[in-house]
């Protein structure tokens, strides 16, 4: 499912909010909003920006960690993972 980088969370829609947020963040990474080895928005910023619970934000980030798009550094934040050469992120 493709999400637009500037989309808003549809709380009434069929896709769960954490999946929507993961899709939005994935699109923002692919668009280049955050460069490799640079932090994405903090959990607190994402909670405020999208009106979600912190656990929902953490679940979305966990999806991106599993996909290898981001990695977390304790006490520092979540960073965009470097992509292999020749990879378009797909």
N, C-alpha and C positions, 0 to 999 in steps of 0.2 A: 504494500500500500504506500503510495507516494503522498507526502505532505509538503506543503509550501513552507519555506523558511519563515514567513511572516504570518502564518496561520494562527488562529486562536483556538483554544481548547473548547470543544463542543461537549458540554457536560451531559447533554441529553442524547447524544449520538450513540450508535451501536459499538464504536471502538472505544475501549477503555481509555481514561485520561492518561495513564502512564504510557500506553502505546502511542497515543497522539503526541505526547511530549517527546518521546523517543524519536518519532518520525520528524518532528519539527527540528530537534537538535541535530539529527542526522543530516537533514537538508541544509542546515546552517553550516555544518562542518564541510559538507561537499561544496557549498557555495564559497567557502573560504572566509567565513566570518571570523574563525579562529584558526591560526596557523599551527602546524605540528609543534609539539612540545610547549604550547602556550595554553594557559588555563581558560576553560569555558566559564560562563557565568557561575557564581557560587550557588549552592543549594538555596540559601536565603534569597538571593536575587531571583531565582527561578520560581520559588514559592510566591514571592510578591508579584512578579511579572505575569504569571499564568493563573494565580489564584488557586493553587493546589496545596495539598497537605505535603509536609516534608517527606513522609513515607512514600507518597506517590512520585515525587521528584527522585528520590533515591532509587525507586524501582525502575524508573525510566533510564537513569544513569547506569544501573546494573545491566540493562539490556544492551546498552552501547559498549560497556566493558566486555560483555560476552561476545559481541561482534568484532571486538578488536579496534573499535574506532576511538576509544578513549581509555585512559588509565587513571587511577586515583593514587594520590600521594597523601598518606595520613597527615593531618594537621596543615595541609597545603592546598588541597583542592583536586579538581578533576582536569586533566590535560588531554589535548588531542594527541592521539598516537601517531607516530610517523607511519606513513603508508609505504609499502614496498615500491621500489622503482617500477614504473610501467603500470602501476595499479591506478584505476580511476575510481577506486573505492567501492566498486560493485562486487 
